[in-house]
Amino acid sequence: MRSPFKGHPAGRAYRRVVPVALLGATLLAAALLPTTAGAWRDRAMANMSATTTRVAWTPQFTRLAGTSIALGDDGSLAIWGYRGNGLSGTGVADVPAGDPITVIGLPGRRAAVKVAGTSPDASTMDDPDRIALAALAEDGNVYTWGGNQTNHLMGRSGDFTKPGQVSIPDPVADLVSTSAAFIALTETGDVYTWGYGNGHGETGQGSADGSEPTPKRILTGIHSIAAGMWNGWAIKQGTGYWWGWANAGALASDPSGDHAFYTAYAPGQSGFLTRRSASCAGVGFRMGEPGDPCPIKRLTGHTFGTQMLYANGEVYTWGSYYDFGIGRSQSGQDYPTEVSIPVPIVDIVPTSDYVMLLGADQTVYSFGRYSWAGGPDPSSGRLSYTNMSRDQVTRWSQLAGGVVALGANGFTGHALYDDNTIYSWGGGDESQTSGGAVRNNLYAAVRDGFATNSVATNQGAGRTGLAFPGSGAP
């Protein structure tokens, strides 16, 4: 069984993932990363056969709406869905959605250990000024590609159709993104941002659209970082920081946890996070990694709220009850409150409109809106546009047992099973019309074949299994 977590000790390079078992109902699943085995190969536009060197793939979470990504345990990246504007990373400007899944490696045979991506919130995902991918390599280097430098999302100059290195003074320990900006934490505890302020101060660089062409340092002495849809967080021993949009009009995001209805263009203190950061000692941690003394294990957010994974698997939410954003009763919707879930949670992965929770029982639990996104009915597995309960978390009987990792991009969800099959669903392209979102799988982010797109592209998609050749799946 593969672990849903990948982590690294602070101050050291990442190591490849090794299997672990859940160590009891209250223990968060975690794994260290063993040394790279040197199996990396540059396989741009590869059409893998069953005889290909065996690689296990884990779906990733990014905010790049139309493009799905999986990380191979050899450090390579599989990319499918929308691959225009250089997002394939192959040096080719446009790869049709129906073409074989693209597999690439980072320059210098470096192994990727994490990816992040940006695209506009609730609008088209093919705007080259607003889309980007970034990858963190095991040696602490960061690479960007796709889109352009108009809004400083590349953080560098050069060719944007393939990965190019972003200059950051020290090795990077963690990399996250909002919908419009990247945030990097170095092993020395410095926080750098680059990208587009988006009118929300998402870069934390001091103004609504604050942005510089290359990464700018905004904080020092930081233990760990996280990002919501339109905001960033930074945890320091004894202090929690936040910046970005509070989305006060919809009572949906307020990332401070303090009921602070204003937009913060530069990092400001969160009383809620500060009260929980006393034991967050040290700098340069990836949030929730093995050995991390901090009880804050995950912070993230979707369109309608914010979620925190805490200590022994508890989940706290705050945001908009009206928009199905908190998975609990309306009481105290604006303040962090624990959600009732029957098992400890080991990971939280949001889509744009709903939130997935991975239980210690290897089952998916969820809350949120399906009316725009679409996804598998929790009971039947068929495509549904019916919103989940406002008042409680829903257990997905169709994703029960054997799920070891979750991923998401835009309205599309992914679940990795212990046989290495990736199940995907949704595929909505986030394009808004007067009648709501365009619910289709136009860019084939949901597909059931490696070589070609064998899922109809102009409709939504229910749960679909994708077994990579050579992955060990039947």
Secondary structure, DSSP 4 states (H G I P E B T S, - for coil): ---S-----TTS-----------STTSPP----PPP-S-----TT----TTSPP--EEE-EES-TTEEEEEETTS-EEEEE-BTTTTTSSS-S-B-TTSPPEEE-BGGGBPEEEEEEE--TTS-S--TTT-EEEEEETTS-EEEESS-STTS-S-S-S-SSS-EEE--SS-EEEEEE-SSEEEEEETTS-EEEEE--TTTTTT-SSSTT---SS-EEEE-S-SEEEE-SSEEEEEETTEEEEEE---GGGT---TTSS---S-EEEEEE-HHHHTT-TT--SSSPPTT-TT---SEEEEEEETTEEEEEETTTEEEEEE-TTTT-SSS-STTTTS-EE---SS-EEEEEE-SSEEEEEETTS-EEEEE--TTT-EE-TTT-SEE-----SSSPEE-GGG-SSEEEEEEETTEEEEEETTSPEEEEE-----EETTEE----TT-SS-S-SSS--S-SSS-EEEEEE--TTSS--
